[in-house]
Each structure stands twice: as C-alpha cells, then as structure tokens.
Amino acid sequence: AGAGVLQPLTPDAGMLAVVTPHRIAAYRTADGDLRWVLPAKTGCSFEPARSVRRGGALLVAQPCTGPAAAWTAQVVAVDDYGRIVPGRTPLGNGDLRRSPGGAGSPEN
C-alpha cells in the first residue's frame, strides 16, 4: 500500500517527494521545508507504486476516470523544481550554504 510514496528527487536525496493519490509534495531534506505541491487533476489520482525514474525526472502515473483522457495526460513528470513542462521557469530550491560574508539567501 505504501510502495513508491517516498521518492528522492535528486541524486543526493536533497529533495524528497511524497506521492499520494491526491497530490505530490516536495520537501527539502536539509530542513524539511515544503518547496512545492502538485495536486492531481480533477477526476484523476496519482498512483505512487506506478512511478519510474528516467534521467533527472520522476514519472508518476495519474490515471483518470474519463474515457476522453489521453494517455499522455495520465503521466506526470516532476523533478526537484516541480512539474516538468515546456517553457517552465522554475523557482530555485535554495542552497542552504551561505556565500562568504553571509550574502545569499537559503530561500532561493
């Protein structure tokens, strides 16, 4: 029942996804900070056990109940910055290390 619920989003497990039927939430493991949430589409649900890693992406099945749902809409690709879509401009997930002199922000 819990297969595939926790998925590392980076090779060093610096970001961790929690995949549930209703949403995918990503947390920074260094401090537990919630970085992004992706809700399932209406009439669809994520299936944590039906996920696979391909390169830097985590592909998660999102089967939908409607007969008109294309198979391409039933697979979601995410990485440590959120959903992978053409032309996205992801927010930074932050490097918790501050630069010399204290400059820089762990938030971005």
Phi and psi in radians as a Rosetta constraint file:
Dihedral C 1 N 2 CA 2 C 2 CIRCULARHARMONIC -1.732 0.35
Dihedral N 2 CA 2 C 2 N 3 CIRCULARHARMONIC 0.165 0.35
Dihedral C 2 N 3 CA 3 C 3 CIRCULARHARMONIC -1.109 0.35
Dihedral N 3 CA 3 C 3 N 4 CIRCULARHARMONIC 2.229 0.35
Dihedral C 3 N 4 CA 4 C 4 CIRCULARHARMONIC 1.440 0.35
Dihedral N 4 CA 4 C 4 N 5 CIRCULARHARMONIC 0.067 0.35
Dihedral C 4 N 5 CA 5 C 5 CIRCULARHARMONIC -1.170 0.35
Dihedral N 5 CA 5 C 5 N 6 CIRCULARHARMONIC -0.729 0.35
Dihedral C 5 N 6 CA 6 C 6 CIRCULARHARMONIC -1.791 0.35
Dihedral N 6 CA 6 C 6 N 7 CIRCULARHARMONIC 2.131 0.35
Dihedral C 6 N 7 CA 7 C 7 CIRCULARHARMONIC -2.288 0.35
Dihedral N 7 CA 7 C 7 N 8 CIRCULARHARMONIC 2.135 0.35
Dihedral C 7 N 8 CA 8 C 8 CIRCULARHARMONIC -1.178 0.35
Dihedral N 8 CA 8 C 8 N 9 CIRCULARHARMONIC 2.435 0.35
Dihedral C 8 N 9 CA 9 C 9 CIRCULARHARMONIC -1.808 0.35
Dihedral N 9 CA 9 C 9 N 10 CIRCULARHARMONIC -0.184 0.35
Dihedral C 9 N 10 CA 10 C 10 CIRCULARHARMONIC -2.278 0.35
Dihedral N 10 CA 10 C 10 N 11 CIRCULARHARMONIC 2.692 0.35
Dihedral C 10 N 11 CA 11 C 11 CIRCULARHARMONIC -0.995 0.35
Dihedral N 11 CA 11 C 11 N 12 CIRCULARHARMONIC -0.581 0.35
Dihedral C 11 N 12 CA 12 C 12 CIRCULARHARMONIC -1.595 0.35
Dihedral N 12 CA 12 C 12 N 13 CIRCULARHARMONIC 0.143 0.35
Dihedral C 12 N 13 CA 13 C 13 CIRCULARHARMONIC 1.033 0.35
Dihedral N 13 CA 13 C 13 N 14 CIRCULARHARMONIC 0.542 0.35
Dihedral C 13 N 14 CA 14 C 14 CIRCULARHARMONIC -1.231 0.35
Dihedral N 14 CA 14 C 14 N 15 CIRCULARHARMONIC -0.375 0.35
Dihedral C 14 N 15 CA 15 C 15 CIRCULARHARMONIC -2.241 0.35
Dihedral N 15 CA 15 C 15 N 16 CIRCULARHARMONIC 2.405 0.35
Dihedral C 15 N 16 CA 16 C 16 CIRCULARHARMONIC -2.240 0.35
Dihedral N 16 CA 16 C 16 N 17 CIRCULARHARMONIC 2.279 0.35
Dihedral C 16 N 17 CA 17 C 17 CIRCULARHARMONIC -1.704 0.35
Dihedral N 17 CA 17 C 17 N 18 CIRCULARHARMONIC 2.415 0.35
Dihedral C 17 N 18 CA 18 C 18 CIRCULARHARMONIC -1.920 0.35
Dihedral N 18 CA 18 C 18 N 19 CIRCULARHARMONIC 1.940 0.35
Dihedral C 18 N 19 CA 19 C 19 CIRCULARHARMONIC -1.786 0.35
Dihedral N 19 CA 19 C 19 N 20 CIRCULARHARMONIC 2.087 0.35
Dihedral C 19 N 20 CA 20 C 20 CIRCULARHARMONIC -2.169 0.35
Dihedral N 20 CA 20 C 20 N 21 CIRCULARHARMONIC 2.931 0.35
Dihedral C 20 N 21 CA 21 C 21 CIRCULARHARMONIC -1.024 0.35
Dihedral N 21 CA 21 C 21 N 22 CIRCULARHARMONIC -0.520 0.35
Dihedral C 21 N 22 CA 22 C 22 CIRCULARHARMONIC -1.645 0.35
Dihedral N 22 CA 22 C 22 N 23 CIRCULARHARMONIC -0.416 0.35
Dihedral C 22 N 23 CA 23 C 23 CIRCULARHARMONIC -2.851 0.35
Dihedral N 23 CA 23 C 23 N 24 CIRCULARHARMONIC 2.841 0.35
Dihedral C 23 N 24 CA 24 C 24 CIRCULARHARMONIC -2.018 0.35
Dihedral N 24 CA 24 C 24 N 25 CIRCULARHARMONIC 2.225 0.35
Dihedral C 24 N 25 CA 25 C 25 CIRCULARHARMONIC -2.117 0.35
Dihedral N 25 CA 25 C 25 N 26 CIRCULARHARMONIC 2.403 0.35
Dihedral C 25 N 26 CA 26 C 26 CIRCULARHARMONIC -1.989 0.35
Dihedral N 26 CA 26 C 26 N 27 CIRCULARHARMONIC 2.338 0.35
Dihedral C 26 N 27 CA 27 C 27 CIRCULARHARMONIC -2.151 0.35
Dihedral N 27 CA 27 C 27 N 28 CIRCULARHARMONIC 2.479 0.35
Dihedral C 27 N 28 CA 28 C 28 CIRCULARHARMONIC -1.410 0.35
Dihedral N 28 CA 28 C 28 N 29 CIRCULARHARMONIC 2.152 0.35
Dihedral C 28 N 29 CA 29 C 29 CIRCULARHARMONIC -1.279 0.35
Dihedral N 29 CA 29 C 29 N 30 CIRCULARHARMONIC -0.389 0.35
Dihedral C 29 N 30 CA 30 C 30 CIRCULARHARMONIC -1.098 0.35
Dihedral N 30 CA 30 C 30 N 31 CIRCULARHARMONIC -0.615 0.35
Dihedral C 30 N 31 CA 31 C 31 CIRCULARHARMONIC -2.392 0.35
Dihedral N 31 CA 31 C 31 N 32 CIRCULARHARMONIC 0.053 0.35
Dihedral C 31 N 32 CA 32 C 32 CIRCULARHARMONIC 1.316 0.35
Dihedral N 32 CA 32 C 32 N 33 CIRCULARHARMONIC 0.208 0.35
Dihedral C 32 N 33 CA 33 C 33 CIRCULARHARMONIC -1.190 0.35
Dihedral N 33 CA 33 C 33 N 34 CIRCULARHARMONIC 2.244 0.35
Dihedral C 33 N 34 CA 34 C 34 CIRCULARHARMONIC -1.245 0.35
Dihedral N 34 CA 34 C 34 N 35 CIRCULARHARMONIC 2.144 0.35
Dihedral C 34 N 35 CA 35 C 35 CIRCULARHARMONIC -1.773 0.35
Dihedral N 35 CA 35 C 35 N 36 CIRCULARHARMONIC -0.666 0.35
Dihedral C 35 N 36 CA 36 C 36 CIRCULARHARMONIC -2.811 0.35
Dihedral N 36 CA 36 C 36 N 37 CIRCULARHARMONIC 2.768 0.35
Dihedral C 36 N 37 CA 37 C 37 CIRCULARHARMONIC -2.340 0.35
Dihedral N 37 CA 37 C 37 N 38 CIRCULARHARMONIC 2.346 0.35
Dihedral C 37 N 38 CA 38 C 38 CIRCULARHARMONIC -2.126 0.35
Dihedral N 38 CA 38 C 38 N 39 CIRCULARHARMONIC 1.894 0.35
Dihedral C 38 N 39 CA 39 C 39 CIRCULARHARMONIC -1.332 0.35
Dihedral N 39 CA 39 C 39 N 40 CIRCULARHARMONIC 2.649 0.35
Dihedral C 39 N 40 CA 40 C 40 CIRCULARHARMONIC -1.222 0.35
Dihedral N 40 CA 40 C 40 N 41 CIRCULARHARMONIC 2.609 0.35
Dihedral C 40 N 41 CA 41 C 41 CIRCULARHARMONIC -1.141 0.35
Dihedral N 41 CA 41 C 41 N 42 CIRCULARHARMONIC 2.693 0.35
Dihedral C 41 N 42 CA 42 C 42 CIRCULARHARMONIC -1.018 0.35
Dihedral N 42 CA 42 C 42 N 43 CIRCULARHARMONIC 2.285 0.35
Dihedral C 42 N 43 CA 43 C 43 CIRCULARHARMONIC 1.456 0.35
Dihedral N 43 CA 43 C 43 N 44 CIRCULARHARMONIC 0.066 0.35
Dihedral C 43 N 44 CA 44 C 44 CIRCULARHARMONIC -2.201 0.35
Dihedral N 44 CA 44 C 44 N 45 CIRCULARHARMONIC 2.841 0.35
Dihedral C 44 N 45 CA 45 C 45 CIRCULARHARMONIC -2.596 0.35
Dihedral N 45 CA 45 C 45 N 46 CIRCULARHARMONIC 2.562 0.35
Dihedral C 45 N 46 CA 46 C 46 CIRCULARHARMONIC -1.351 0.35
Dihedral N 46 CA 46 C 46 N 47 CIRCULARHARMONIC 2.549 0.35
Dihedral C 46 N 47 CA 47 C 47 CIRCULARHARMONIC -2.047 0.35
Dihedral N 47 CA 47 C 47 N 48 CIRCULARHARMONIC 1.680 0.35
Dihedral C 47 N 48 CA 48 C 48 CIRCULARHARMONIC -0.943 0.35
Dihedral N 48 CA 48 C 48 N 49 CIRCULARHARMONIC -0.640 0.35
Dihedral C 48 N 49 CA 49 C 49 CIRCULARHARMONIC -1.238 0.35
Dihedral N 49 CA 49 C 49 N 50 CIRCULARHARMONIC -0.287 0.35
Dihedral C 49 N 50 CA 50 C 50 CIRCULARHARMONIC -1.866 0.35
Dihedral N 50 CA 50 C 50 N 51 CIRCULARHARMONIC 1.126 0.35
Dihedral C 50 N 51 CA 51 C 51 CIRCULARHARMONIC -2.291 0.35
Dihedral N 51 CA 51 C 51 N 52 CIRCULARHARMONIC 2.712 0.35
Dihedral C 51 N 52 CA 52 C 52 CIRCULARHARMONIC -2.593 0.35
Dihedral N 52 CA 52 C 52 N 53 CIRCULARHARMONIC 2.559 0.35
Dihedral C 52 N 53 CA 53 C 53 CIRCULARHARMONIC -1.655 0.35
Dihedral N 53 CA 53 C 53 N 54 CIRCULARHARMONIC 2.354 0.35
Dihedral C 53 N 54 CA 54 C 54 CIRCULARHARMONIC -2.381 0.35
Dihedral N 54 CA 54 C 54 N 55 CIRCULARHARMONIC 1.860 0.35
Dihedral C 54 N 55 CA 55 C 55 CIRCULARHARMONIC 1.108 0.35
Dihedral N 55 CA 55 C 55 N 56 CIRCULARHARMONIC -2.252 0.35
Dihedral C 55 N 56 CA 56 C 56 CIRCULARHARMONIC -1.571 0.35
Dihedral N 56 CA 56 C 56 N 57 CIRCULARHARMONIC 0.111 0.35
Dihedral C 56 N 57 CA 57 C 57 CIRCULARHARMONIC -1.917 0.35
Dihedral N 57 CA 57 C 57 N 58 CIRCULARHARMONIC 2.566 0.35
Dihedral C 57 N 58 CA 58 C 58 CIRCULARHARMONIC -1.847 0.35
Dihedral N 58 CA 58 C 58 N 59 CIRCULARHARMONIC 2.117 0.35
Dihedral C 58 N 59 CA 59 C 59 CIRCULARHARMONIC -1.752 0.35
Dihedral N 59 CA 59 C 59 N 60 CIRCULARHARMONIC 2.186 0.35
Dihedral C 59 N 60 CA 60 C 60 CIRCULARHARMONIC -2.136 0.35
Dihedral N 60 CA 60 C 60 N 61 CIRCULARHARMONIC 2.300 0.35
Dihedral C 60 N 61 CA 61 C 61 CIRCULARHARMONIC -1.204 0.35
Dihedral N 61 CA 61 C 61 N 62 CIRCULARHARMONIC 2.407 0.35
Dihedral C 61 N 62 CA 62 C 62 CIRCULARHARMONIC -2.366 0.35
Dihedral N 62 CA 62 C 62 N 63 CIRCULARHARMONIC 1.212 0.35
Dihedral C 62 N 63 CA 63 C 63 CIRCULARHARMONIC -1.104 0.35
Dihedral N 63 CA 63 C 63 N 64 CIRCULARHARMONIC 2.502 0.35
Dihedral C 63 N 64 CA 64 C 64 CIRCULARHARMONIC -2.048 0.35
Dihedral N 64 CA 64 C 64 N 65 CIRCULARHARMONIC 2.686 0.35
Dihedral C 64 N 65 CA 65 C 65 CIRCULARHARMONIC -1.440 0.35
Dihedral N 65 CA 65 C 65 N 66 CIRCULARHARMONIC -0.448 0.35
Dihedral C 65 N 66 CA 66 C 66 CIRCULARHARMONIC -1.281 0.35
Dihedral N 66 CA 66 C 66 N 67 CIRCULARHARMONIC 2.513 0.35
Dihedral C 66 N 67 CA 67 C 67 CIRCULARHARMONIC -1.227 0.35
Dihedral N 67 CA 67 C 67 N 68 CIRCULARHARMONIC -0.328 0.35
Dihedral C 67 N 68 CA 68 C 68 CIRCULARHARMONIC -1.524 0.35
Dihedral N 68 CA 68 C 68 N 69 CIRCULARHARMONIC 0.002 0.35
Dihedral C 68 N 69 CA 69 C 69 CIRCULARHARMONIC -1.287 0.35
Dihedral N 69 CA 69 C 69 N 70 CIRCULARHARMONIC 2.069 0.35
Dihedral C 69 N 70 CA 70 C 70 CIRCULARHARMONIC -1.221 0.35
Dihedral N 70 CA 70 C 70 N 71 CIRCULARHARMONIC 2.604 0.35
Dihedral C 70 N 71 CA 71 C 71 CIRCULARHARMONIC -1.083 0.35
Dihedral N 71 CA 71 C 71 N 72 CIRCULARHARMONIC -0.542 0.35
Dihedral C 71 N 72 CA 72 C 72 CIRCULARHARMONIC -1.160 0.35
Dihedral N 72 CA 72 C 72 N 73 CIRCULARHARMONIC -0.446 0.35
Dihedral C 72 N 73 CA 73 C 73 CIRCULARHARMONIC -1.424 0.35
Dihedral N 73 CA 73 C 73 N 74 CIRCULARHARMONIC -0.127 0.35
Dihedral C 73 N 74 CA 74 C 74 CIRCULARHARMONIC -1.789 0.35
Dihedral N 74 CA 74 C 74 N 75 CIRCULARHARMONIC 0.224 0.35
Dihedral C 74 N 75 CA 75 C 75 CIRCULARHARMONIC -2.298 0.35
Dihedral N 75 CA 75 C 75 N 76 CIRCULARHARMONIC 2.252 0.35
Dihedral C 75 N 76 CA 76 C 76 CIRCULARHARMONIC -2.035 0.35
Dihedral N 76 CA 76 C 76 N 77 CIRCULARHARMONIC 2.336 0.35
Dihedral C 76 N 77 CA 77 C 77 CIRCULARHARMONIC -1.865 0.35
Dihedral N 77 CA 77 C 77 N 78 CIRCULARHARMONIC 2.247 0.35
Dihedral C 77 N 78 CA 78 C 78 CIRCULARHARMONIC -2.322 0.35
Dihedral N 78 CA 78 C 78 N 79 CIRCULARHARMONIC 2.788 0.35
Dihedral C 78 N 79 CA 79 C 79 CIRCULARHARMONIC -2.481 0.35
Dihedral N 79 CA 79 C 79 N 80 CIRCULARHARMONIC -2.878 0.35
Dihedral C 79 N 80 CA 80 C 80 CIRCULARHARMONIC -1.171 0.35
Dihedral N 80 CA 80 C 80 N 81 CIRCULARHARMONIC -0.223 0.35
Dihedral C 80 N 81 CA 81 C 81 CIRCULARHARMONIC -1.711 0.35
Dihedral N 81 CA 81 C 81 N 82 CIRCULARHARMONIC -0.118 0.35
Dihedral C 81 N 82 CA 82 C 82 CIRCULARHARMONIC 2.149 0.35
Dihedral N 82 CA 82 C 82 N 83 CIRCULARHARMONIC -2.715 0.35
Dihedral C 82 N 83 CA 83 C 83 CIRCULARHARMONIC -1.190 0.35
Dihedral N 83 CA 83 C 83 N 84 CIRCULARHARMONIC 2.390 0.35
Dihedral C 83 N 84 CA 84 C 84 CIRCULARHARMONIC -1.592 0.35
Dihedral N 84 CA 84 C 84 N 85 CIRCULARHARMONIC 2.002 0.35
Dihedral C 84 N 85 CA 85 C 85 CIRCULARHARMONIC -2.416 0.35
Dihedral N 85 CA 85 C 85 N 86 CIRCULARHARMONIC 2.704 0.35
Dihedral C 85 N 86 CA 86 C 86 CIRCULARHARMONIC -1.037 0.35
Dihedral N 86 CA 86 C 86 N 87 CIRCULARHARMONIC 2.375 0.35
Dihedral C 86 N 87 CA 87 C 87 CIRCULARHARMONIC 1.310 0.35
Dihedral N 87 CA 87 C 87 N 88 CIRCULARHARMONIC 0.247 0.35
Dihedral C 87 N 88 CA 88 C 88 CIRCULARHARMONIC -1.236 0.35
Dihedral N 88 CA 88 C 88 N 89 CIRCULARHARMONIC 2.674 0.35
Dihedral C 88 N 89 CA 89 C 89 CIRCULARHARMONIC -2.135 0.35
Dihedral N 89 CA 89 C 89 N 90 CIRCULARHARMONIC 1.588 0.35
Dihedral C 89 N 90 CA 90 C 90 CIRCULARHARMONIC -1.253 0.35
Dihedral N 90 CA 90 C 90 N 91 CIRCULARHARMONIC 2.598 0.35
Dihedral C 90 N 91 CA 91 C 91 CIRCULARHARMONIC -1.309 0.35
Dihedral N 91 CA 91 C 91 N 92 CIRCULARHARMONIC 2.630 0.35
Dihedral C 91 N 92 CA 92 C 92 CIRCULARHARMONIC -1.265 0.35
Dihedral N 92 CA 92 C 92 N 93 CIRCULARHARMONIC 2.547 0.35
Dihedral C 92 N 93 CA 93 C 93 CIRCULARHARMONIC -1.653 0.35
Dihedral N 93 CA 93 C 93 N 94 CIRCULARHARMONIC 0.020 0.35
Dihedral C 93 N 94 CA 94 C 94 CIRCULARHARMONIC 1.407 0.35
Dihedral N 94 CA 94 C 94 N 95 CIRCULARHARMONIC 2.405 0.35
Dihedral C 94 N 95 CA 95 C 95 CIRCULARHARMONIC -1.843 0.35
Dihedral N 95 CA 95 C 95 N 96 CIRCULARHARMONIC 2.055 0.35
Dihedral C 95 N 96 CA 96 C 96 CIRCULARHARMONIC -1.187 0.35
Dihedral N 96 CA 96 C 96 N 97 CIRCULARHARMONIC -0.197 0.35
Dihedral C 96 N 97 CA 97 C 97 CIRCULARHARMONIC -1.429 0.35
Dihedral N 97 CA 97 C 97 N 98 CIRCULARHARMONIC 2.260 0.35
Dihedral C 97 N 98 CA 98 C 98 CIRCULARHARMONIC -1.499 0.35
Dihedral N 98 CA 98 C 98 N 99 CIRCULARHARMONIC 2.603 0.35
Dihedral C 98 N 99 CA 99 C 99 CIRCULARHARMONIC -1.289 0.35
Dihedral N 99 CA 99 C 99 N 100 CIRCULARHARMONIC 2.877 0.35
Dihedral C 99 N 100 CA 100 C 100 CIRCULARHARMONIC -0.951 0.35
Dihedral N 100 CA 100 C 100 N 101 CIRCULARHARMONIC 2.429 0.35
Dihedral C 100 N 101 CA 101 C 101 CIRCULARHARMONIC 1.530 0.35
Dihedral N 101 CA 101 C 101 N 102 CIRCULARHARMONIC 0.022 0.35
Dihedral C 101 N 102 CA 102 C 102 CIRCULARHARMONIC 1.458 0.35
Dihedral N 102 CA 102 C 102 N 103 CIRCULARHARMONIC 0.044 0.35
Dihedral C 102 N 103 CA 103 C 103 CIRCULARHARMONIC -1.280 0.35
Dihedral N 103 CA 103 C 103 N 104 CIRCULARHARMONIC 2.798 0.35
Dihedral C 103 N 104 CA 104 C 104 CIRCULARHARMONIC 1.703 0.35
Dihedral N 104 CA 104 C 104 N 105 CIRCULARHARMONIC 2.736 0.35
Dihedral C 104 N 105 CA 105 C 105 CIRCULARHARMONIC -2.219 0.35
Dihedral N 105 CA 105 C 105 N 106 CIRCULARHARMONIC 2.359 0.35
Dihedral C 105 N 106 CA 106 C 106 CIRCULARHARMONIC -1.250 0.35
Dihedral N 106 CA 106 C 106 N 107 CIRCULARHARMONIC -0.194 0.35
Dihedral C 106 N 107 CA 107 C 107 CIRCULARHARMONIC -1.330 0.35
Dihedral N 107 CA 107 C 107 N 108 CIRCULARHARMONIC -0.527 0.35
